[in-house]
Amino acid sequence: MRICRFDDDRLGVIEGDQVLDVTPALAEIPMQRWPLAQGDPLIAHIDRVVAAAKSLLPSAPRKPVASVRLLAPVPNPSKIVGAPINYNDHIEESKQDPGIAHGRTNIRHISDWGLFLKANSSLVGAGEEIRLRFPDRRNDHEVELAIVIGRRGDRIRKEQALDYVWGYSIGLDMTVRGPELQCFRKSIDTYSVLGPWIVSKDEVADPGALDLSIRVNGELRQNSNTRYLVYDVRRLIEYASSMYTLHPGDIIMTGTPAGVGPVRPGDLLTAEIQSIGRFDIRIAPEYAG
């Protein structure tokens, strides 16, 4: 199943080029008392919501996907986890490009750097805009497979890792280049894009064999396959959960291949991942304030 959030927080199921409005299924999410439980309430109760959505599908109102504004399909992740230098070709380009490296000499392996966290407030959907900051600095695109965690897990073994996944999405890990730590430079408002929807894991035969790409104004910039991940999906979940308890709705961006490059106001980005879909997202025409 392909789940999206659109327009004024409507819940949709994607069928072909149509979105079926199943918003009444959100009634299956119980009211929460303060303090709120960790994790996204939709994903925490996704089995109940999906069951209700399926019963609504035969009579659900339909719209063309192209006519709606797609929002981030997970609105409230407890964390967004990033995986730096997780493709060998990106490691090599980082060594060779001082605009990426900024004097760092330990660009060897993901295990040298560990993971990093991106602020929840940086999250937007495919129907929104990326708003660049710092016109005097380089702002780059990075396309990535995004994992959406389906249930709570701590110190997960990689053999069981996929049991904790609900689905997959396309992630853009936008970044400002510079000497600061990744969690600072990649947590700017709108610098985490998730979309266009979540595809349940049963529709993705092998997350380790997916083509992924991004074009900027029609020009192909990144084009690779998740088979080249240094730490694959299972290993990343094991690695992340060795440090953090993972909660429903948590997002793991799995890293980006070679071809990262600068974007500017007004650019159109087209991201695509096999078995998941594609989306266009516009860079806002002006830098943010």
Phi and psi restraints in degrees (value plus and minus 20) as a CYANA .aco file:
   2 ARG   PHI    -135.2   -95.2
   2 ARG   PSI      94.8   134.8
   3 ILE   PHI    -127.3   -87.3
   3 ILE   PSI     114.1   154.1
   4 CYS   PHI    -153.0  -113.0
   4 CYS   PSI     144.7   184.7
   5 ARG   PHI    -141.2  -101.2
   5 ARG   PSI     113.2   153.2
   6 PHE   PHI    -166.4  -126.4
   6 PHE   PSI     140.8   180.8
   7 ASP   PHI      30.3    70.3
   7 ASP   PSI    -143.5  -103.5
   8 ASP   PHI    -112.5   -72.5
   8 ASP   PSI      42.1    82.1
   9 ASP   PHI      42.1    82.1
   9 ASP   PSI      20.2    60.2
  10 ARG   PHI    -102.3   -62.3
  10 ARG   PSI     130.8   170.8
  11 LEU   PHI    -122.0   -82.0
  11 LEU   PSI     111.6   151.6
  12 GLY   PHI    -151.0  -111.0
  12 GLY   PSI     135.6   175.6
  13 VAL   PHI    -135.1   -95.1
  13 VAL   PSI     110.3   150.3
  14 ILE   PHI    -109.8   -69.8
  14 ILE   PSI     106.7   146.7
  15 GLU   PHI    -151.0  -111.0
  15 GLU   PSI      88.4   128.4
  16 GLY   PHI      42.4    82.4
  16 GLY   PSI    -146.0  -106.0
  17 ASP   PHI    -120.6   -80.6
  17 ASP   PSI       0.1    40.1
  18 GLN   PHI    -136.5   -96.5
  18 GLN   PSI     127.9   167.9
  19 VAL   PHI    -132.1   -92.1
  19 VAL   PSI     107.0   147.0
  20 LEU   PHI    -119.9   -79.9
  20 LEU   PSI     103.7   143.7
  21 ASP   PHI    -100.2   -60.2
  21 ASP   PSI      89.4   129.4
  22 VAL   PHI    -138.2   -98.2
  22 VAL   PSI      13.1    53.1
  23 THR   PHI     -74.2   -34.2
  23 THR   PSI     -55.3   -15.3
  24 PRO   PHI     -77.2   -37.2
  24 PRO   PSI     -40.8    -0.8
  25 ALA   PHI     -84.8   -44.8
  25 ALA   PSI     -38.5     1.5
  26 LEU   PHI     -85.6   -45.6
  26 LEU   PSI     -35.3     4.7
  27 ALA   PHI     -83.0   -43.0
  27 ALA   PSI     -36.2     3.8
  28 GLU   PHI     -95.1   -55.1
  28 GLU   PSI     -31.3     8.7
  29 ILE   PHI    -102.3   -62.3
  29 ILE   PSI      95.4   135.4
  30 PRO   PHI     -89.0   -49.0
  30 PRO   PSI     131.1   171.1
  31 MET   PHI     -82.9   -42.9
  31 MET   PSI     119.7   159.7
  32 GLN   PHI    -127.9   -87.9
  32 GLN   PSI     123.3   163.3
  33 ARG   PHI    -114.2   -74.2
  33 ARG   PSI     131.6   171.6
  34 TRP   PHI     -98.0   -58.0
  34 TRP   PSI     120.6   160.6
  35 PRO   PHI     -94.2   -54.2
  35 PRO   PSI     124.7   164.7
  36 LEU   PHI     -91.1   -51.1
  36 LEU   PSI     126.0   166.0
  37 ALA   PHI     -88.5   -48.5
  37 ALA   PSI     131.0   171.0
  38 GLN   PHI     -86.5   -46.5
  38 GLN   PSI     124.8   164.8
  39 GLY   PHI      86.0   126.0
  39 GLY   PSI     143.2   183.2
  40 ASP   PHI    -100.1   -60.1
  40 ASP   PSI     105.1   145.1
  41 PRO   PHI     -79.7   -39.7
  41 PRO   PSI     -55.7   -15.7
  42 LEU   PHI     -81.2   -41.2
  42 LEU   PSI     -71.1   -31.1
  43 ILE   PHI     -90.6   -50.6
  43 ILE   PSI     -53.6   -13.6
  44 ALA   PHI     -81.4   -41.4
  44 ALA   PSI     -48.2    -8.2
  45 HIS   PHI    -139.9   -99.9
  45 HIS   PSI       9.1    49.1
  46 ILE   PHI     -84.2   -44.2
  46 ILE   PSI     -53.8   -13.8
  47 ASP   PHI     -82.9   -42.9
  47 ASP   PSI     -62.3   -22.3
  48 ARG   PHI     -87.6   -47.6
  48 ARG   PSI     -61.9   -21.9
  49 VAL   PHI     -84.8   -44.8
  49 VAL   PSI     -63.5   -23.5
  50 VAL   PHI     -84.0   -44.0
  50 VAL   PSI     -61.6   -21.6
  51 ALA   PHI     -80.6   -40.6
  51 ALA   PSI     -63.0   -23.0
  52 ALA   PHI     -87.4   -47.4
  52 ALA   PSI     -59.5   -19.5
  53 ALA   PHI     -81.9   -41.9
  53 ALA   PSI     -62.1   -22.1
  54 LYS   PHI     -80.4   -40.4
  54 LYS   PSI     -57.1   -17.1
  55 SER   PHI     -90.8   -50.8
  55 SER   PSI     -42.8    -2.8
  56 LEU   PHI    -107.4   -67.4
  56 LEU   PSI     -38.9     1.1
  57 LEU   PHI     -76.2   -36.2
  57 LEU   PSI     -62.0   -22.0
  58 PRO   PHI     -78.1   -38.1
  58 PRO   PSI     -50.6   -10.6
  59 SER   PHI    -137.4   -97.4
  59 SER   PSI      -7.3    32.7
  60 ALA   PHI     -89.7   -49.7
  60 ALA   PSI     118.7   158.7
  61 PRO   PHI     -80.4   -40.4
  61 PRO   PSI     122.6   162.6
  62 ARG   PHI    -137.3   -97.3
  62 ARG   PSI     127.6   167.6
  63 LYS   PHI    -162.1  -122.1
  63 LYS   PSI     132.6   172.6
  64 PRO   PHI     -84.3   -44.3
  64 PRO   PSI     116.8   156.8
  65 VAL   PHI     -75.7   -35.7
  65 VAL   PSI     -56.8   -16.8
  66 ALA   PHI     -84.4   -44.4
  66 ALA   PSI     -35.0     5.0
  67 SER   PHI    -116.2   -76.2
  67 SER   PSI     -22.1    17.9
  68 VAL   PHI    -132.5   -92.5
  68 VAL   PSI     142.6   182.6
  69 ARG   PHI    -120.9   -80.9
  69 ARG   PSI      91.0   131.0
  70 LEU   PHI    -102.3   -62.3
  70 LEU   PSI     107.6   147.6
  71 LEU   PHI    -122.6   -82.6
  71 LEU   PSI     152.5   192.5
  72 ALA   PHI     -80.1   -40.1
  72 ALA   PSI     105.1   145.1
  73 PRO   PHI     -88.1   -48.1
  73 PRO   PSI     -40.5    -0.5
  74 VAL   PHI    -132.0   -92.0
  74 VAL   PSI      83.8   123.8
  75 PRO   PHI     -98.4   -58.4
  75 PRO   PSI     -46.2    -6.2
  76 ASN   PHI    -154.4  -114.4
  76 ASN   PSI      39.9    79.9
  77 PRO   PHI     -87.1   -47.1
  77 PRO   PSI     126.3   166.3
  78 SER   PHI     -94.3   -54.3
  78 SER   PSI     -42.8    -2.8
  79 LYS   PHI    -182.3  -142.3
  79 LYS   PSI     135.0   175.0
  80 ILE   PHI    -137.3   -97.3
  80 ILE   PSI      98.0   138.0
  81 VAL   PHI    -122.3   -82.3
  81 VAL   PSI     110.9   150.9
  82 GLY   PHI    -129.5   -89.5
  82 GLY   PSI     129.1   169.1
  83 ALA   PHI    -139.8   -99.8
  83 ALA   PSI      83.2   123.2
  84 PRO   PHI     -97.4   -57.4
  84 PRO   PSI     137.5   177.5
  85 ILE   PHI      15.0    55.0
  85 ILE   PSI      38.7    78.7
  86 ASN   PHI    -127.7   -87.7
  86 ASN   PSI      -7.9    32.1
  87 TYR   PHI    -148.1  -108.1
  87 TYR   PSI     114.7   154.7
  88 ASN   PHI     -82.2   -42.2
  88 ASN   PSI     -55.6   -15.6
  89 ASP   PHI     -88.8   -48.8
  89 ASP   PSI     -49.3    -9.3
  90 HIS   PHI     -93.3   -53.3
  90 HIS   PSI     -53.5   -13.5
  91 ILE   PHI     -79.3   -39.3
  91 ILE   PSI     -65.5   -25.5
  92 GLU   PHI     -86.0   -46.0
  92 GLU   PSI     -62.1   -22.1
  93 GLU   PHI     -88.8   -48.8
  93 GLU   PSI     -50.1   -10.1
  94 SER   PHI     -87.5   -47.5
  94 SER   PSI     -56.5   -16.5
  95 LYS   PHI     -85.7   -45.7
  95 LYS   PSI     -55.4   -15.4
  96 GLN   PHI    -109.8   -69.8
  96 GLN   PSI     -37.1     2.9
  97 ASP   PHI    -130.4   -90.4
  97 ASP   PSI      85.7   125.7
  98 PRO   PHI     -83.7   -43.7
  98 PRO   PSI     -40.5    -0.5
  99 GLY   PHI     -88.2   -48.2
  99 GLY   PSI     -42.6    -2.6
 100 ILE   PHI    -113.5   -73.5
 100 ILE   PSI     -66.8   -26.8
 101 ALA   PHI     -91.4   -51.4
 101 ALA   PSI     -58.5   -18.5
 102 HIS   PHI      27.9    67.9
 102 HIS   PSI      26.5    66.5
 103 GLY   PHI      63.3   103.3
 103 GLY   PSI     -22.1    17.9
 104 ARG   PHI     -91.4   -51.4
 104 ARG   PSI     113.9   153.9
 105 THR   PHI    -129.3   -89.3
 105 THR   PSI     -28.0    12.0
 106 ASN   PHI    -119.5   -79.5
 106 ASN   PSI      19.6    59.6
 107 ILE   PHI    -109.3   -69.3
 107 ILE   PSI      63.0   103.0
 108 ARG   PHI    -145.3  -105.3
 108 ARG   PSI     -64.7   -24.7
 109 HIS   PHI    -181.6  -141.6
 109 HIS   PSI     128.0   168.0
 110 ILE   PHI     -75.5   -35.5
 110 ILE   PSI     -52.5   -12.5
 111 SER   PHI     -87.1   -47.1
 111 SER   PSI     -39.6     0.4
 112 ASP   PHI     -94.3   -54.3
 112 ASP   PSI     -46.9    -6.9
 113 TRP   PHI    -125.8   -85.8
 113 TRP   PSI     -45.4    -5.4
 114 GLY   PHI      52.6    92.6
 114 GLY   PSI    -180.2  -140.2
 115 LEU   PHI    -125.7   -85.7
 115 LEU   PSI     154.6   194.6
 116 PHE   PHI    -162.2  -122.2
 116 PHE   PSI     142.5   182.5
 117 LEU   PHI    -131.0   -91.0
 117 LEU   PSI     121.2   161.2
 118 LYS   PHI    -128.7   -88.7
 118 LYS   PSI     122.7   162.7
 119 ALA   PHI     -83.1   -43.1
 119 ALA   PSI     119.1   159.1
 120 ASN   PHI     -78.4   -38.4
 120 ASN   PSI     -51.9   -11.9
 121 SER   PHI     -89.1   -49.1
 121 SER   PSI     -27.9    12.1
 122 SER   PHI    -104.9   -64.9
 122 SER   PSI     -23.6    16.4
 123 LEU   PHI    -103.5   -63.5
 123 LEU   PSI     111.0   151.0
 124 VAL   PHI    -159.1  -119.1
 124 VAL   PSI     149.2   189.2
 125 GLY   PHI    -124.0   -84.0
 125 GLY   PSI     156.9   196.9
 126 ALA   PHI     -87.7   -47.7
 126 ALA   PSI     -42.6    -2.6
 127 GLY   PHI    -110.1   -70.1
 127 GLY   PSI     -14.1    25.9
 128 GLU   PHI    -124.2   -84.2
 128 GLU   PSI    -192.1  -152.1
 129 GLU   PHI    -134.2   -94.2
 129 GLU   PSI     128.4   168.4
 130 ILE   PHI    -109.2   -69.2
 130 ILE   PSI     108.7   148.7
 131 ARG   PHI    -134.3   -94.3
 131 ARG   PSI      84.0   124.0
 132 LEU   PHI     -89.6   -49.6
 132 LEU   PSI     129.5   169.5
 133 ARG   PHI    -141.4  -101.4
 133 ARG   PSI     148.7   188.7
 134 PHE   PHI      39.2    79.2
 134 PHE   PSI      52.6    92.6
 135 PRO   PHI     -82.6   -42.6
 135 PRO   PSI     -36.9     3.1
 136 ASP   PHI    -107.3   -67.3
 136 ASP   PSI     -18.4    21.6
 137 ARG   PHI    -143.4  -103.4
 137 ARG   PSI     140.9   180.9
 138 ARG   PHI    -101.1   -61.1
 138 ARG   PSI     106.6   146.6
 139 ASN   PHI    -130.8   -90.8
 139 ASN   PSI     102.3   142.3
 140 ASP   PHI    -134.2   -94.2
 140 ASP   PSI     132.8   172.8
 141 HIS   PHI    -111.3   -71.3
 141 HIS   PSI     127.0   167.0
 142 GLU   PHI    -166.0  -126.0
 142 GLU   PSI      92.9   132.9
 143 VAL   PHI    -111.6   -71.6
 143 VAL   PSI     119.8   159.8
 144 GLU   PHI    -169.5  -129.5
 144 GLU   PSI     127.9   167.9
 145 LEU   PHI     -89.8   -49.8
 145 LEU   PSI     111.9   151.9
 146 ALA   PHI    -131.2   -91.2
 146 ALA   PSI     110.6   150.6
 147 ILE   PHI    -116.3   -76.3
 147 ILE   PSI     114.7   154.7
 148 VAL   PHI    -129.9   -89.9
 148 VAL   PSI      95.9   135.9
 149 ILE   PHI     -93.6   -53.6
 149 ILE   PSI     118.2   158.2
 150 GLY   PHI    -122.2   -82.2
 150 GLY   PSI     -42.6    -2.6
 151 ARG   PHI    -171.9  -131.9
 151 ARG   PSI     141.3   181.3
 152 ARG   PHI     -83.7   -43.7
 152 ARG   PSI     118.0   158.0
 153 GLY   PHI    -176.0  -136.0
 153 GLY   PSI     122.7   162.7
 154 ASP   PHI    -156.2  -116.2
 154 ASP   PSI     112.9   152.9
 155 ARG   PHI      30.9    70.9
 155 ARG   PSI      35.9    75.9
 156 ILE   PHI     -98.9   -58.9
 156 ILE   PSI     114.2   154.2
 157 ARG   PHI    -100.1   -60.1
 157 ARG   PSI     124.8   164.8
 158 LYS   PHI     -82.6   -42.6
 158 LYS   PSI     -46.8    -6.8
 159 GLU   PHI     -84.2   -44.2
 159 GLU   PSI     -46.4    -6.4
 160 GLN   PHI    -125.4   -85.4
 160 GLN   PSI     -16.6    23.4
 161 ALA   PHI     -79.4   -39.4
 161 ALA   PSI     -61.4   -21.4
 162 LEU   PHI     -88.7   -48.7
 162 LEU   PSI     -36.8     3.2
 163 ASP   PHI     -85.7   -45.7
 163 ASP   PSI     -37.8     2.2
 164 TYR   PHI    -119.6   -79.6
 164 TYR   PSI     -18.0    22.0
 165 VAL   PHI    -115.0   -75.0
 165 VAL   PSI     114.9   154.9
 166 TRP   PHI    -114.0   -74.0
 166 TRP   PSI     -59.7   -19.7
 167 GLY   PHI    -192.0  -152.0
 167 GLY   PSI    -187.8  -147.8
 168 TYR   PHI    -155.3  -115.3
 168 TYR   PSI     134.9   174.9
 169 SER   PHI    -167.1  -127.1
 169 SER   PSI     158.1   198.1
 170 ILE   PHI    -117.9   -77.9
 170 ILE   PSI     111.5   151.5
 171 GLY   PHI    -136.6   -96.6
 171 GLY   PSI     122.7   162.7
 172 LEU   PHI    -135.9   -95.9
 172 LEU   PSI      98.1   138.1
 173 ASP   PHI    -119.8   -79.8
 173 ASP   PSI      60.2   100.2
 174 MET   PHI     -88.6   -48.6
 174 MET   PSI     128.2   168.2
 175 THR   PHI    -167.8  -127.8
 175 THR   PSI     124.4   164.4
 176 VAL   PHI    -115.4   -75.4
 176 VAL   PSI     107.0   147.0
 177 ARG   PHI     -96.6   -56.6
 177 ARG   PSI     125.3   165.3
 178 GLY   PHI     145.8   185.8
 178 GLY   PSI    -197.0  -157.0
 179 PRO   PHI    -102.4   -62.4
 179 PRO   PSI     -31.7     8.3
 180 GLU   PHI     -93.5   -53.5
 180 GLU   PSI     146.7   186.7
 181 LEU   PHI     -84.6   -44.6
 181 LEU   PSI     133.7   173.7
 182 GLN   PHI     -79.1   -39.1
 182 GLN   PSI     -59.3   -19.3
 183 CYS   PHI     -81.1   -41.1
 183 CYS   PSI     -45.3    -5.3
 184 PHE   PHI    -103.3   -63.3
 184 PHE   PSI     -66.7   -26.7
 185 ARG   PHI     -96.1   -56.1
 185 ARG   PSI     -39.2     0.8
 186 LYS   PHI    -129.0   -89.0
 186 LYS   PSI     -13.4    26.6
 187 SER   PHI    -125.3   -85.3
 187 SER   PSI      -7.8    32.2
 188 ILE   PHI     -84.8   -44.8
 188 ILE   PSI     127.1   167.1
 189 ASP   PHI     -70.7   -30.7
 189 ASP   PSI     111.7   151.7
 190 THR   PHI      56.3    96.3
 190 THR   PSI     -14.1    25.9
 191 TYR   PHI    -109.9   -69.9
 191 TYR   PSI     -13.3    26.7
 192 SER   PHI    -144.6  -104.6
 192 SER   PSI      91.5   131.5
 193 VAL   PHI    -127.8   -87.8
 193 VAL   PSI     113.3   153.3
 194 LEU   PHI    -150.3  -110.3
 194 LEU   PSI     107.8   147.8
 195 GLY   PHI     153.9   193.9
 195 GLY   PSI    -191.0  -151.0
 196 PRO   PHI     -96.2   -56.2
 196 PRO   PSI     -34.1     5.9
 197 TRP   PHI    -177.3  -137.3
 197 TRP   PSI     159.0   199.0
 198 ILE   PHI    -122.1   -82.1
 198 ILE   PSI     112.5   152.5
 199 VAL   PHI    -123.2   -83.2
 199 VAL   PSI     103.1   143.1
 200 SER   PHI     -81.6   -41.6
 200 SER   PSI     128.4   168.4
 201 LYS   PHI     -82.5   -42.5
 201 LYS   PSI     -43.1    -3.1
 202 ASP   PHI     -87.5   -47.5
 202 ASP   PSI     -35.5     4.5
 203 GLU   PHI    -114.6   -74.6
 203 GLU   PSI     -20.6    19.4
 204 VAL   PHI    -137.6   -97.6
 204 VAL   PSI      82.2   122.2
 205 ALA   PHI     -80.6   -40.6
 205 ALA   PSI     -62.1   -22.1
 206 ASP   PHI    -168.9  -128.9
 206 ASP   PSI      84.6   124.6
 207 PRO   PHI     -85.7   -45.7
 207 PRO   PSI     -31.1     8.9
 208 GLY   PHI    -113.7   -73.7
 208 GLY   PSI      -3.0    37.0
 209 ALA   PHI    -167.8  -127.8
 209 ALA   PSI      31.2    71.2
 210 LEU   PHI    -135.9   -95.9
 210 LEU   PSI     107.7   147.7
 211 ASP   PHI     -88.9   -48.9
 211 ASP   PSI     120.6   160.6
 212 LEU   PHI    -160.7  -120.7
 212 LEU   PSI     128.2   168.2
 213 SER   PHI    -177.2  -137.2
 213 SER   PSI     143.0   183.0
 214 ILE   PHI    -165.1  -125.1
 214 ILE   PSI     120.2   160.2
 215 ARG   PHI    -137.4   -97.4
 215 ARG   PSI     126.3   166.3
 216 VAL   PHI    -139.6   -99.6
 216 VAL   PSI      95.1   135.1
 217 ASN   PHI      33.1    73.1
 217 ASN   PSI      17.7    57.7
 218 GLY   PHI      67.7   107.7
 218 GLY   PSI     -31.4     8.6
 219 GLU   PHI    -108.2   -68.2
 219 GLU   PSI     104.6   144.6
 220 LEU   PHI     -88.4   -48.4
 220 LEU   PSI     103.4   143.4
 221 ARG   PHI    -130.5   -90.5
 221 ARG   PSI     -68.4   -28.4
 222 GLN   PHI    -143.7  -103.7
 222 GLN   PSI     117.5   157.5
 223 ASN   PHI    -176.2  -136.2
 223 ASN   PSI      87.4   127.4
 224 SER   PHI    -173.2  -133.2
 224 SER   PSI    -182.3  -142.3
 225 ASN   PHI    -166.7  -126.7
 225 ASN   PSI     124.2   164.2
 226 THR   PHI     -86.7   -46.7
 226 THR   PSI     -27.6    12.4
 227 ARG   PHI     -84.9   -44.9
 227 ARG   PSI     -37.9     2.1
 228 TYR   PHI    -114.1   -74.1
 228 TYR   PSI     -13.9    26.1
 229 LEU   PHI     -78.4   -38.4
 229 LEU   PSI     117.9   157.9
 230 VAL   PHI     -90.1   -50.1
 230 VAL   PSI     -74.7   -34.7
 231 TYR   PHI    -121.8   -81.8
 231 TYR   PSI      95.5   135.5
 232 ASP   PHI     -95.7   -55.7
 232 ASP   PSI    -196.9  -156.9
 233 VAL   PHI     -76.6   -36.6
 233 VAL   PSI     -66.7   -26.7
 234 ARG   PHI     -81.9   -41.9
 234 ARG   PSI     -67.1   -27.1
 235 ARG   PHI     -85.7   -45.7
 235 ARG   PSI     -56.8   -16.8
 236 LEU   PHI     -84.5   -44.5
 236 LEU   PSI     -60.7   -20.7
 237 ILE   PHI     -85.4   -45.4
 237 ILE   PSI     -62.5   -22.5
 238 GLU   PHI     -80.5   -40.5
 238 GLU   PSI     -66.5   -26.5
 239 TYR   PHI     -84.2   -44.2
 239 TYR   PSI     -68.7   -28.7
 240 ALA   PHI     -81.5   -41.5
 240 ALA   PSI     -64.4   -24.4
 241 SER   PHI     -95.8   -55.8
 241 SER   PSI     -29.4    10.6
 242 SER   PHI     -91.4   -51.4
 242 SER   PSI     -41.0    -1.0
 243 MET   PHI    -130.8   -90.8
 243 MET   PSI     -59.4   -19.4
 244 TYR   PHI    -140.5  -100.5
 244 TYR   PSI     120.6   160.6
 245 THR   PHI     -90.4   -50.4
 245 THR   PSI     107.6   147.6
 246 LEU   PHI    -111.0   -71.0
 246 LEU   PSI     116.9   156.9
 247 HIS   PHI    -138.8   -98.8
 247 HIS   PSI     138.8   178.8
 248 PRO   PHI     -74.2   -34.2
 248 PRO   PSI     110.3   150.3
 249 GLY   PHI      72.9   112.9
 249 GLY   PSI     -29.9    10.1
 250 ASP   PHI     -81.0   -41.0
 250 ASP   PSI     124.8   164.8
 251 ILE   PHI    -134.6   -94.6
 251 ILE   PSI     108.8   148.8
 252 ILE   PHI    -133.4   -93.4
 252 ILE   PSI      94.9   134.9
 253 MET   PHI    -107.8   -67.8
 253 MET   PSI     104.3   144.3
 254 THR   PHI    -106.6   -66.6
 254 THR   PSI     -20.6    19.4
 255 GLY   PHI      89.2   129.2
 255 GLY   PSI     143.2   183.2
 256 THR   PHI    -142.5  -102.5
 256 THR   PSI     126.0   166.0
 257 PRO   PHI    -103.0   -63.0
 257 PRO   PSI    -199.0  -159.0
 258 ALA   PHI     -81.3   -41.3
 258 ALA   PSI     138.3   178.3
 259 GLY   PHI      89.3   129.3
 259 GLY   PSI     -15.9    24.1
 260 VAL   PHI     -79.2   -39.2
 260 VAL   PSI     129.2   169.2
 261 GLY   PHI    -187.0  -147.0
 261 GLY   PSI     150.1   190.1
 262 PRO   PHI     -94.0   -54.0
 262 PRO   PSI     129.4   169.4
 263 VAL   PHI    -145.4  -105.4
 263 VAL   PSI     140.8   180.8
 264 ARG   PHI    -156.7  -116.7
 264 ARG   PSI     141.2   181.2
 265 PRO   PHI     -71.3   -31.3
 265 PRO   PSI     116.5   156.5
 266 GLY   PHI      72.3   112.3
 266 GLY   PSI     -33.1     6.9
 267 ASP   PHI     -85.6   -45.6
 267 ASP   PSI     130.9   170.9
 268 LEU   PHI    -130.9   -90.9
 268 LEU   PSI     102.3   142.3
 269 LEU   PHI    -123.4   -83.4
 269 LEU   PSI     112.9   152.9
 270 THR   PHI    -140.8  -100.8
 270 THR   PSI      89.6   129.6
 271 ALA   PHI    -127.0   -87.0
 271 ALA   PSI     122.3   162.3
 272 GLU   PHI    -167.3  -127.3
 272 GLU   PSI     118.2   158.2
 273 ILE   PHI    -155.6  -115.6
 273 ILE   PSI     110.5   150.5
 274 GLN   PHI     -73.0   -33.0
 274 GLN   PSI     118.8   158.8
 275 SER   PHI      53.2    93.2
 275 SER   PSI     -25.8    14.2
 276 ILE   PHI    -132.2   -92.2
 276 ILE   PSI     -73.3   -33.3
 277 GLY   PHI     124.3   164.3
 277 GLY   PSI    -179.2  -139.2
 278 ARG   PHI    -169.1  -129.1
 278 ARG   PSI     139.4   179.4
 279 PHE   PHI    -172.4  -132.4
 279 PHE   PSI     135.2   175.2
 280 ASP   PHI    -123.7   -83.7
 280 ASP   PSI     118.9   158.9
 281 ILE   PHI    -158.5  -118.5
 281 ILE   PSI     118.3   158.3
 282 ARG   PHI    -117.1   -77.1
 282 ARG   PSI     119.2   159.2
 283 ILE   PHI     -98.9   -58.9
 283 ILE   PSI     109.3   149.3
 284 ALA   PHI     -74.5   -34.5
 284 ALA   PSI     128.8   168.8
 285 PRO   PHI     -89.8   -49.8
 285 PRO   PSI     -31.2     8.8
 286 GLU   PHI    -155.3  -115.3
 286 GLU   PSI     133.6   173.6
 287 TYR   PHI     -87.4   -47.4
 287 TYR   PSI     128.5   168.5
 288 ALA   PHI     -87.0   -47.0
 288 ALA   PSI     112.4   152.4
